């Protein structure tokens, strides 16, 4: 009995501790904030560690302390991205967003008694803009997914950016005329913090958008905790102190006597140096004007240098977004419409889209890199481009950008290929001369002996037919050696009108009887005519037939088909030589017509190369379709000759 009671009592004693264990842990909530919206939230480096600071951060930290919870912040540059993370559950709370955003997200909105005031910021040369009615025929920039008041209507030509810093810089540099700022506080803070020049705030407040904290609708208990915590902030006056810290302006104290001594000292000092300052100010203003003009000339000089560069120049961020591209880039490549944001991946062909990501990652990690891509030219055709990149400092201290220099190397690569081809042809010429010398002598002996044997008495028809085949193929072997020489030094051919059916039959007559039986013909009832050298075209057909015989078994058939293709002036005659042999690997199909490439053991890789050269000299086209294990079909196309011309 004691053995049973003792464990039971021990479990009952530990039960309260175990049941309260999870309650001792502090909950952690993930808060999504913007990365570049000072003074609400922004990135800053403290004690060598980069983190997010601002009014929104302090407010959420104070609410977390009241709730007994920890707040972890996720700084997100893009408003759309922030809301996307909220929907997929990556963040629990959105700090300071609009009621409209909460309705779009189907979430709970908790007002915090603060609003965004919309205002116009214009370039100093754009003095006639004071309200929304003045935006016609002006280059306007606004912020994507920002909580603009419903009364603010922007035209279709408006350029949408994700960062207010980028929008202010574009207005400062004169790229855009007007910035419709969703938050007056954010714009003023950025202008003051980074001393952005050439910008004026014009007109009156366009409207206001109240801000609040957004919580998922399926978490009402979290929303209630936040409401109670915020009410506590209001009743204790902590929210007012927080706003004074980030938004308040210094005021004059009531205790005048406290500042009287300092005011007297300041007045005396001001009186002593006033005259000197006036004189010095005049000279300083002249120097400033002179330096400003020099800086403008230097800036314009560098801008002209970039725009007149023969190379394409891009300025991109880590995500590959193109922030600027010079005129050569716009003239050479196919850019999307101006209103759209352009990513470097959109300018490359589909095969190199992943290579762009790897290239940019290496540039931002190592500081520089160089690679060769295929980009989409202005006509939509692929363009081979050599790109070199180096990182530079962006307009924000914590932001890095990459400057890319791109050069069209399509023509250079083509010339290199032609040079390699010329070298190959030189080698073929030397080989052909050597082969012709070494092979022609034994071929002459074979041909002479075959002729002598044909005049022997009591010669059976079968033996005589075999000797004729030996003689024909000895002659053909001699012509092949001549073809090798012609591949290196082409000579004029005898171009006659040829009937395709006769061409096929005459070519097959050069085969032995056994091999001829394995070749089937599928010729049309009407005659088809082409223009060419009969012996050269016979050699083309024989090369293709011998290739098919080499990869098929004794019982397998080879098919030669002839037919018309196309209409009118584009009418051609197509010859097909197909087999069901071993086939060709897909990655080899582009190389089989190159010299010295052979997928067959013991092959020299010259047959299809010579065949292609002969077809091209007849203004023809040759290409192949094949699948391993299912056979190969070689297609020949030649310009058709009308029957009346024949």
JOGI-V394473 format. One record per helix or strand. SS is the DSSP state (2 for helix, 1 for strand). FROM is the first residue (numbers start at 1). LEN is the number of residues. If there is no record, write none. Layout:
# JOGI-V394473
{{SS/FROM/LEN} {SS/FROM/LEN}}
This chain:
# JOGI-V394473
{{2/2/23} {1/28/7} {1/36/2} {1/41/6} {1/49/5} {2/55/13} {1/70/7} {2/79/9} {1/93/6} {2/99/7} {1/107/17} {2/132/4} {1/140/4} {1/159/3} {2/164/9} {1/178/4} {2/184/11} {1/199/18} {2/220/17} {2/238/9} {2/256/52} {1/312/5} {1/321/5} {2/327/6} {1/333/1} {1/343/1} {2/344/4} {1/348/1} {2/350/17} {1/368/10} {1/382/12} {1/400/9} {2/410/45} {2/461/28} {1/496/4} {2/500/9} {2/513/5} {1/519/4} {1/529/4} {2/534/17} {1/558/8} {2/568/3} {1/572/8} {2/586/3} {2/607/11} {1/621/7} {1/631/11}}
